[in-house]
């Protein structure tokens, strides 16, 4: 394995670990429906959550394809074994 391949794999492992941590932190948000979650919060927290949700959705919609293309480009150069799931 080349040095660059090793670096890329290390960065992918770090990214994967970060995403696992993120999933663990947001898991409580998925235990309730959005209205149930919002009603239990203070008004300022409700406003913050309702303000950040559209930005989150926007980022997921427009950043996820870029990330997907990044992973495909790694496959082209043989740096990882990412496979698109169908």
Protein Blocks (a to p, Z undefined) as FASTA:
>chain_A
ZZklmmmmmmmmmmmmmmmmmmmmmmmmmmpcfklmmmmpcfklmmmmmmmmmmmmmmmm
mmmmmmmmmmmmmmmnopaccdcdZZ
